[in-house]
Amino acid sequence: MPVAIITGASKGLGRALAEALAGRGWDLVLDARGTEALTDAAGAVSTHGTRVTALPGDVTDAAHRAALVAAAWRLGGVDLLVHNASALGAEPLVRLEELPLVGLRRALEVNVVAGLGLVQEALPLLRASRAGAVVAVTSDAAAEAYETWGGYGASKAALDQLMAVLAVEEPGLRVWAVDPGDMDTDLYAAAVPDDHDPRPEPAVVVPGFLRLLEERPASGRYGAPDLVAGVR
């Protein structure tokens, strides 16, 4: 069975992707900071009959990252690494003149440094896989200038660049930065609590991620909604 590590897997996109992969026979190592929510998610995912290891912790902790990769090794290796865990930098989002530097550091640590650290930890197993792939969940805020999204967007832009360089340095892997678009998630609600416009559930864009795994296009940056549209 192929094995995936998914960070930020207790709810939202991470959980939806975990359930979809388990339904297709993937064994999973799931991460999130909240023990209760992660346990609930792992229980739901396990009903598909695949092996699921849930490890609560913070991806900025090097020992936790090592534990995630070790758990995947015990399941057979790492075929897919999904860096979905994210930090906003401020909740709700604020203009740059008000952005706490400690918040910006947190966003960079979670979104960028931890993402690279997990890749570094998993790289030997990814290289050993016949179809090793890395998915970094990004945002259009990485490419567009939206008021109050500066710190978060800067961290995602840095993540995009790291993934682009990784793709050049590791041509044997597939490395995809994927923008899922606006979704109805706790992260978005925390970012802009006064915005009550309807947004799609994360499950709506999961087929776009699955299409990447099925078709294995060239490494690069993709929009999950565009991939979904191509499926239909």
C-alpha positions as CSV (number, residue, x, y, z in Angstrom):
1,M,0.0,0.0,0.0
2,P,1.3,3.5,-0.7
3,V,1.9,5.7,2.4
4,A,1.2,9.4,2.9
5,I,2.1,11.9,5.6
6,I,-0.5,14.7,5.9
7,T,0.0,17.6,8.3
8,G,-2.9,19.6,9.6
9,A,-5.1,16.6,9.1
10,S,-7.6,16.9,11.9
11,K,-10.2,19.0,10.0
12,G,-10.7,21.0,6.8
13,L,-8.8,20.1,3.7
14,G,-6.3,17.8,5.5
15,R,-9.1,15.6,6.8
16,A,-11.0,15.6,3.5
17,L,-7.8,14.6,1.7
18,A,-7.0,11.9,4.3
19,E,-10.5,10.3,3.9
20,A,-10.2,10.4,0.1
21,L,-6.8,8.7,0.1
22,A,-7.8,6.1,2.6
23,G,-10.8,5.3,0.4
24,R,-8.3,4.6,-2.3
25,G,-6.1,2.2,-0.2
26,W,-3.5,4.6,1.1
27,D,-2.0,4.0,4.6
28,L,-1.6,7.3,6.4
29,V,0.3,9.2,9.0
30,L,-1.7,12.1,10.2
31,D,-0.6,15.2,12.2
32,A,-2.4,18.0,14.0
33,R,-1.9,20.0,17.2
34,G,-5.3,19.2,18.7
35,T,-5.3,15.7,20.1
36,E,-9.1,15.3,20.4
37,A,-9.8,16.5,16.8
38,L,-7.0,14.4,15.4
39,T,-8.2,11.3,17.2
40,D,-11.7,11.9,15.8
41,A,-10.4,12.3,12.3
42,A,-8.2,9.2,12.5
43,G,-11.1,7.2,13.7
44,A,-13.3,8.3,10.8
45,V,-10.5,7.7,8.3
46,S,-9.7,4.2,9.7
47,T,-13.2,3.0,8.7
48,H,-11.9,2.6,5.2
49,G,-9.8,-0.3,6.4
50,T,-6.3,1.1,5.8
51,R,-3.7,1.6,8.5
52,V,-3.8,5.1,10.1
53,T,-1.3,6.5,12.6
54,A,-2.2,9.7,14.3
55,L,0.5,11.7,16.0
56,P,-0.5,15.0,17.7
57,G,2.2,17.6,17.8
58,D,3.6,20.8,16.4
59,V,5.3,20.6,13.0
60,T,7.8,23.3,14.1
61,D,9.2,20.7,16.5
62,A,12.0,18.7,14.9
63,A,11.4,15.7,17.1
64,H,7.8,15.6,16.0
65,R,8.7,15.8,12.4
66,A,11.2,12.9,12.9
67,A,8.4,10.9,14.6
68,L,6.1,11.4,11.7
69,V,8.6,10.1,9.2
70,A,9.5,7.2,11.5
71,A,5.9,6.2,11.7
72,A,5.6,6.3,7.9
73,W,8.7,4.1,7.6
74,R,7.1,1.6,9.9
75,L,4.1,1.5,7.5
76,G,6.4,1.0,4.5
77,G,8.0,4.3,3.5
78,V,6.8,7.7,2.2
79,D,5.2,7.9,-1.2
80,L,3.5,11.3,-0.6
81,L,4.1,14.2,1.8
82,V,1.4,16.8,2.1
83,H,2.3,19.9,3.9
84,N,-1.1,21.3,4.8
85,A,-0.5,22.8,8.3
86,S,-0.7,26.5,8.2
87,A,-0.4,29.6,10.5
88,L,-1.9,33.0,9.7
89,G,0.4,35.2,11.7
90,A,-2.6,37.1,13.2
91,E,-6.2,36.1,13.9
92,P,-8.0,37.9,12.6
93,L,-5.7,39.2,9.9
94,V,-4.4,42.8,10.2
95,R,-2.6,45.3,8.1
96,L,1.2,45.2,8.0
97,E,1.5,48.2,10.3
98,E,-0.2,46.2,13.0
99,L,1.2,42.7,12.2
100,P,2.9,41.3,15.4
101,L,6.4,40.3,14.4
102,V,6.1,37.2,16.7
103,G,3.0,36.3,14.5
104,L,5.0,36.7,11.3
105,R,7.7,34.5,12.7
106,R,5.2,31.9,13.6
107,A,3.7,31.9,10.1
108,L,7.2,31.5,8.6
109,E,8.1,28.8,11.0
110,V,5.0,26.7,10.4
111,N,4.4,27.4,6.7
112,V,8.0,27.5,5.5
113,V,10.6,26.3,7.9
114,A,8.6,23.3,9.1
115,G,7.6,22.4,5.6
116,L,11.2,22.3,4.5
117,G,12.3,20.5,7.6
118,L,9.7,17.7,7.0
119,V,10.8,17.4,3.4
120,Q,14.4,17.1,4.5
121,E,13.5,14.4,7.1
122,A,11.4,12.4,4.5
123,L,13.6,12.9,1.5
124,P,15.5,9.5,1.7
125,L,12.2,7.7,1.8
126,L,10.6,9.8,-0.9
127,R,13.6,9.1,-3.2
128,A,13.2,5.4,-2.5
129,S,9.6,5.4,-3.5
130,R,8.7,4.5,-7.1
131,A,6.4,7.5,-7.2
132,G,7.6,10.0,-4.5
133,A,5.6,13.2,-4.4
134,V,5.4,16.4,-2.3
135,V,2.3,18.6,-2.1
136,A,2.6,22.0,-0.5
137,V,-0.7,23.7,0.1
138,T,-0.3,27.3,-1.0
139,S,-2.6,30.3,-1.6
140,D,-3.4,32.9,-4.1
141,A,-2.2,35.4,-1.4
142,A,1.3,34.1,-2.3
143,A,1.0,35.7,-5.7
144,E,-1.5,38.6,-5.3
145,A,-1.5,41.6,-2.9
146,Y,-4.5,41.5,-0.7
147,E,-4.9,43.9,2.2
148,T,-4.2,42.3,5.6
149,W,-2.9,39.1,4.0
150,G,0.7,40.3,3.8
151,G,2.3,38.1,6.4
152,Y,0.5,34.9,5.5
153,G,1.0,35.6,1.8
154,A,4.7,36.3,2.2
155,S,5.1,32.9,4.0
156,K,3.2,31.1,1.3
157,A,5.3,32.8,-1.4
158,A,8.4,31.6,0.3
159,L,7.0,28.1,0.4
160,D,6.2,28.3,-3.3
161,Q,9.8,29.3,-4.1
162,L,11.2,26.5,-1.9
163,M,9.0,23.9,-3.7
164,A,10.1,25.3,-7.1
165,V,13.7,24.9,-6.2
166,L,13.1,21.5,-4.7
167,A,11.6,20.4,-8.0
168,V,14.8,21.4,-9.8
169,E,17.0,19.8,-7.3
170,E,15.0,16.5,-7.1
171,P,13.9,15.7,-10.7
172,G,13.0,12.2,-9.6
173,L,10.2,13.5,-7.5
174,R,7.0,15.3,-8.3
175,V,6.7,18.5,-6.3
176,W,3.4,20.4,-6.6
177,A,2.4,23.6,-4.9
178,V,-1.4,23.6,-4.9
179,D,-3.7,26.5,-4.3
180,P,-7.1,25.1,-3.2
181,G,-8.9,28.4,-3.6
182,D,-11.4,29.8,-1.1
183,M,-12.9,27.2,1.2
184,D,-15.2,27.0,4.2
185,T,-12.5,26.2,6.8
186,D,-11.7,27.2,10.4
187,L,-8.5,28.9,9.0
188,Y,-10.5,31.2,6.8
189,A,-13.0,31.9,9.5
190,A,-10.2,32.9,11.9
191,A,-8.6,35.1,9.2
192,V,-11.7,37.0,8.3
193,P,-14.4,36.4,10.9
194,D,-16.7,39.0,9.5
195,D,-16.9,37.5,6.1
196,H,-19.9,35.2,6.0
197,D,-20.1,34.7,2.2
198,P,-20.7,31.1,1.3
199,R,-17.7,29.1,0.3
200,P,-17.2,25.5,-1.0
201,E,-16.4,22.7,1.4
202,P,-12.9,21.3,1.2
203,A,-14.1,18.0,-0.2
204,V,-15.1,19.9,-3.4
205,V,-11.4,20.5,-4.3
206,V,-10.1,17.1,-3.2
207,P,-10.6,15.5,-6.7
208,G,-8.0,18.1,-8.0
209,F,-5.4,16.8,-5.6
210,L,-6.3,13.2,-6.6
211,R,-5.9,14.0,-10.2
212,L,-2.3,15.1,-9.6
213,L,-1.6,11.7,-8.0
214,E,-3.3,9.8,-10.8
215,E,-1.8,11.8,-13.8
216,R,1.5,12.9,-12.3
217,P,1.9,16.1,-14.3
218,A,5.2,18.0,-14.2
219,S,6.2,19.6,-11.0
220,G,4.9,23.1,-10.6
221,R,2.1,25.3,-9.2
222,Y,-1.5,24.3,-9.7
223,G,-4.9,25.4,-8.8
224,A,-7.1,22.6,-7.3
225,P,-10.3,24.2,-8.7
226,D,-8.8,24.2,-12.2
227,L,-7.8,20.6,-11.8
228,V,-11.3,19.7,-10.7
229,A,-12.8,21.5,-13.7
230,G,-10.5,19.4,-15.9
231,V,-11.8,16.2,-14.4
232,R,-15.3,16.9,-15.4
